Amino acid sequence: MGLLTPREILKNDLFSKGTHILEIGCGNGEFLLHLHQARPYAIIWGLDISNFALKKAFSRTKDRANIFLVKSDGKWFLQWLVPPKTLKEVYLLFPDPWPGNEKKRMVNQNFIKLLSERLEIGGRFTFATDVRDYYEKTRELFESSGFFRITEGIESFYTKYERKWKSLRRETYSLTAELVKAPKNIETFGVFLEHPVEVSISVETIKNLAGLELRWGDIFFKIIDVYEKTGREFLFKTVFRFRDMGQKQLFILKDGKIDLLPVQLEIYPEPLLDAIKLVFT
């Protein structure tokens, strides 16, 4: 099916049936083909935030009907697009270790919480890195969660980065975490496909919204800039974060209604909709 938008995934209910396998940070798509060959019965999902990487992955996998590509951050995808107890396998192979800025690493307590809710019982998460510290902290987080059983010494992945590190004789580290117990209370939120909001603020107020920030609980919302197209039409450049996952988004206000920019074809997570209503109504 190729490259999908979040709205297409939800509108077509693509997680409603089948066996689902996910690679976060699919790069050039090489490992997606490995998964396709090893598990031809499964639906394979590849995520990346790089347009360049997705273009290469699409070129490599476009003839495979059961490989879907999505431009998305891993946590954003797990939180808003994947139903609970859906995934059979998840792979995160040689992610950016963010040296000197470890708080940006993909694997943290929130990520493990999401995995425990989105994997089916017996589902597995596979992780590989060339950074020993990242491996050790990842292992500690999974062991302390109480939901996973850890296995080391997993199969070779034959990815570009693994070949690179082995050619440089650098050691690599890997583990598989199998979900053996699911959380009792799984957190869920509503996700809306199209939800224009009626606004009731003046044009002068709208023009002064640039730089506005909202912070409460797990939510952060900021209007980065406001662009006036006409006296009745405005474009808003925004950033929305929920816990440690974020997304930049464009909204358009036209004829008294604000909605996501149509070409963006994004979605409204419930906390984002709450923020929009709070600012504009």
C-alpha positions as CSV (number, residue, x, y, z in Angstrom):
1,M,0.0,0.0,0.0
2,G,3.0,2.3,0.3
3,L,3.2,5.5,2.3
4,L,0.2,6.2,4.5
5,T,-1.1,9.2,6.5
6,P,-2.4,8.8,10.0
7,R,-5.9,9.6,8.8
8,E,-5.8,6.8,6.2
9,I,-4.7,4.3,8.9
10,L,-7.6,5.2,11.2
11,K,-10.2,5.7,8.4
12,N,-9.5,2.3,6.9
13,D,-9.2,0.6,10.4
14,L,-6.0,-1.1,9.2
15,F,-5.2,-2.6,12.7
16,S,-8.6,-4.4,12.9
17,K,-7.2,-7.7,11.7
18,G,-4.0,-9.6,10.9
19,T,-0.6,-10.0,12.5
20,H,1.2,-6.7,12.9
21,I,5.0,-6.1,13.1
22,L,6.5,-2.7,13.5
23,E,10.0,-1.3,12.9
24,I,10.7,2.1,14.4
25,G,13.3,4.0,12.4
26,C,13.1,1.9,9.2
27,G,15.7,3.9,7.3
28,N,16.2,2.6,3.8
29,G,13.7,-0.3,4.3
30,E,16.3,-3.1,4.1
31,F,15.2,-4.7,7.4
32,L,11.5,-4.4,6.4
33,L,12.2,-6.7,3.4
34,H,14.0,-9.1,5.8
35,L,10.8,-9.2,8.0
36,H,8.6,-9.6,4.9
37,Q,10.6,-12.6,3.8
38,A,10.7,-14.2,7.3
39,R,7.0,-13.5,8.0
40,P,5.1,-13.3,4.7
41,Y,1.8,-13.7,6.5
42,A,2.2,-10.5,8.6
43,I,1.5,-6.8,8.0
44,I,4.8,-5.0,8.3
45,W,4.9,-1.3,9.4
46,G,7.9,0.9,8.9
47,L,8.2,4.3,10.6
48,D,10.7,7.1,10.0
49,I,10.7,10.9,10.4
50,S,13.1,11.5,7.5
51,N,11.5,12.1,4.1
52,F,14.8,11.0,2.5
53,A,14.7,7.7,4.3
54,L,11.1,7.1,3.6
55,K,11.7,7.8,-0.1
56,K,14.4,5.1,-0.2
57,A,12.3,2.7,1.8
58,F,9.4,3.2,-0.5
59,S,11.6,2.5,-3.6
60,R,12.8,-0.7,-2.0
61,T,9.4,-2.0,-0.7
62,K,6.8,-0.5,-3.1
63,D,6.0,-3.9,-4.7
64,R,5.2,-5.5,-1.3
65,A,1.5,-5.2,-0.7
66,N,1.8,-5.9,3.1
67,I,4.5,-3.3,3.9
68,F,3.1,0.0,5.1
69,L,5.3,3.1,5.6
70,V,4.4,6.1,7.9
71,K,6.1,9.3,8.5
72,S,5.9,9.4,12.3
73,D,7.8,9.4,15.6
74,G,7.6,6.0,17.3
75,K,5.9,7.1,20.5
76,W,3.4,9.3,18.6
77,F,2.5,6.2,16.5
78,L,2.1,3.9,19.4
79,Q,0.1,6.4,21.5
80,W,-2.5,7.6,18.9
81,L,-2.6,5.0,16.1
82,V,-2.1,1.5,17.5
83,P,-4.9,-0.1,19.5
84,P,-4.1,-1.9,22.7
85,K,-2.9,-5.5,22.5
86,T,-2.3,-5.4,18.7
87,L,1.4,-5.8,17.9
88,K,3.2,-9.1,17.7
89,E,6.7,-7.7,17.3
90,V,8.4,-4.3,17.6
91,Y,12.0,-3.5,16.4
92,L,14.2,-0.6,17.4
93,L,17.6,-1.3,15.8
94,F,20.6,1.1,16.4
95,P,18.6,4.2,17.2
96,D,20.2,7.6,17.8
97,P,21.8,7.3,21.3
98,W,21.8,11.1,21.7
99,P,25.3,11.4,23.3
100,G,25.2,14.2,25.8
101,N,21.5,14.5,25.6
102,E,20.3,11.1,26.7
103,K,16.8,12.4,27.8
104,K,15.9,12.4,24.0
105,R,16.5,8.7,23.7
106,M,13.5,6.7,22.4
107,V,13.6,4.1,25.2
108,N,12.3,5.5,28.5
109,Q,9.6,4.7,31.0
110,N,6.8,6.2,28.9
111,F,8.0,4.1,25.8
112,I,8.0,0.9,27.9
113,K,4.5,1.7,29.2
114,L,3.2,2.2,25.7
115,L,4.8,-1.1,24.6
116,S,3.2,-3.0,27.5
117,E,-0.2,-1.7,26.4
118,R,0.2,-2.1,22.6
119,L,1.9,-5.6,22.4
120,E,-0.2,-8.7,22.7
121,I,0.7,-11.2,25.4
122,G,3.8,-13.0,24.2
123,G,4.6,-10.2,21.8
124,R,8.3,-9.1,21.6
125,F,10.3,-6.0,21.5
126,T,13.8,-6.3,20.0
127,F,16.5,-3.7,20.6
128,A,20.0,-3.3,19.3
129,T,22.7,-0.6,19.8
130,D,26.5,-0.1,19.7
131,V,26.3,2.0,22.9
132,R,26.8,-0.1,26.0
133,D,25.3,2.5,28.3
134,Y,22.1,2.7,26.2
135,Y,21.8,-1.1,26.3
136,E,22.3,-1.3,30.0
137,K,19.8,1.4,30.8
138,T,17.3,-0.1,28.4
139,R,17.7,-3.5,30.1
140,E,17.2,-2.0,33.5
141,L,14.1,-0.2,32.5
142,F,12.5,-3.4,31.1
143,E,13.5,-5.5,34.0
144,S,12.1,-3.0,36.5
145,S,8.8,-2.7,34.7
146,G,7.6,-6.1,35.8
147,F,5.9,-6.8,32.5
148,F,8.7,-8.3,30.4
149,R,11.1,-11.3,30.3
150,I,14.5,-10.5,28.8
151,T,16.5,-12.6,26.4
152,E,20.0,-11.8,25.1
153,G,22.0,-13.1,22.2
154,I,19.4,-12.7,19.5
155,E,19.8,-13.3,15.8
156,S,21.9,-11.1,13.5
157,F,19.9,-8.3,11.9
158,Y,22.0,-7.5,8.8
159,T,21.2,-3.8,8.8
160,K,23.4,-1.1,7.4
161,Y,24.5,0.0,10.8
162,E,25.2,-3.4,12.1
163,R,27.5,-4.1,9.1
164,K,29.2,-0.7,9.6
165,W,29.9,-1.4,13.3
166,K,31.1,-4.9,12.6
167,S,33.4,-3.7,9.9
168,L,34.9,-1.2,12.4
169,R,35.2,-4.1,14.9
170,R,32.9,-2.3,17.3
171,E,30.9,-4.4,19.8
172,T,27.1,-4.4,19.5
173,Y,24.5,-5.2,22.2
174,S,21.0,-6.5,21.8
175,L,18.1,-7.9,23.7
176,T,14.5,-9.1,23.2
177,A,11.8,-8.3,25.8
178,E,8.8,-10.6,25.7
179,L,5.6,-9.3,27.3
180,V,4.5,-11.8,29.9
181,K,2.0,-9.7,31.8
182,A,-0.2,-6.8,30.6
183,P,-1.0,-3.7,32.7
184,K,-4.4,-3.9,34.5
185,N,-5.5,-0.4,33.5
186,I,-4.7,0.5,29.9
187,E,-4.9,4.2,29.2
188,T,-6.8,5.2,26.1
189,F,-7.7,8.6,24.5
190,G,-10.1,9.5,21.7
191,V,-8.6,10.3,18.3
192,F,-10.6,12.4,15.8
193,L,-10.1,12.5,12.0
194,E,-11.8,15.8,11.2
195,H,-12.9,18.2,13.9
196,P,-13.2,21.8,12.8
197,V,-13.8,24.1,15.8
198,E,-16.0,27.2,15.8
199,V,-14.0,30.2,17.1
200,S,-15.3,33.2,19.0
201,I,-12.3,35.6,19.3
202,S,-11.6,38.9,17.6
203,V,-9.3,39.4,14.7
204,E,-7.1,41.6,16.9
205,T,-6.8,38.8,19.5
206,I,-5.9,36.3,16.7
207,K,-3.1,38.5,15.5
208,N,-1.6,38.6,18.9
209,L,-1.6,34.9,19.5
210,A,2.0,34.3,18.2
211,G,4.1,33.0,21.1
212,L,1.2,31.9,23.2
213,E,2.1,28.8,25.4
214,L,-0.2,26.5,27.3
215,R,1.1,24.1,29.9
216,W,-1.0,21.9,32.1
217,G,-0.5,18.3,33.2
218,D,1.1,16.3,30.5
219,I,0.2,18.8,27.8
220,F,2.2,21.6,26.1
221,F,0.8,23.7,23.2
222,K,2.4,26.7,21.6
223,I,1.5,28.9,18.7
224,I,4.8,29.6,17.1
225,D,3.6,32.1,14.5
226,V,0.4,33.5,12.9
227,Y,0.2,34.4,9.2
228,E,-2.7,36.5,7.9
229,K,-3.8,35.5,4.5
230,T,-6.9,37.7,4.3
231,G,-8.9,39.5,7.0
232,R,-11.0,36.3,7.4
233,E,-8.3,33.7,6.9
234,F,-5.2,33.0,9.1
235,L,-2.5,30.3,9.2
236,F,-1.1,29.1,12.5
237,K,2.2,27.3,13.0
238,T,2.0,25.3,16.2
239,V,3.7,22.6,18.3
240,F,1.9,20.2,20.5
241,R,3.5,17.9,23.1
242,F,2.0,15.2,25.2
243,R,4.4,13.8,27.8
244,D,7.6,13.3,25.8
245,M,6.1,13.1,22.3
246,G,5.6,16.1,20.1
247,Q,4.4,17.2,16.7
248,K,4.5,20.4,14.8
249,Q,1.2,21.1,13.0
250,L,-0.4,23.8,10.8
251,F,-3.9,25.0,11.4
252,I,-6.0,27.3,9.2
253,L,-8.8,29.6,10.4
254,K,-11.3,30.4,7.8
255,D,-14.8,31.8,8.0
256,G,-14.9,31.4,11.7
257,K,-13.7,27.8,11.9
258,I,-10.2,26.4,12.6
259,D,-9.0,23.1,11.3
260,L,-5.8,21.3,10.4
261,L,-4.4,22.4,7.1
262,P,-6.0,20.0,4.6
263,V,-2.8,19.0,2.8
264,Q,-1.4,17.9,6.1
265,L,-4.0,15.2,6.6
266,E,-3.2,14.8,10.3
267,I,-5.3,13.7,13.2
268,Y,-6.7,15.2,16.4
269,P,-5.7,13.4,19.6
270,E,-8.1,14.3,22.4
271,P,-5.5,16.3,24.4
272,L,-4.7,18.4,21.3
273,L,-8.4,19.1,20.7
274,D,-8.7,20.2,24.3
275,A,-5.9,22.7,23.7
276,I,-7.4,24.1,20.5
277,K,-10.8,24.6,22.2
278,L,-9.1,26.3,25.2
279,V,-7.2,28.8,23.0
280,F,-9.8,29.6,20.3
281,T,-13.3,29.3,22.0
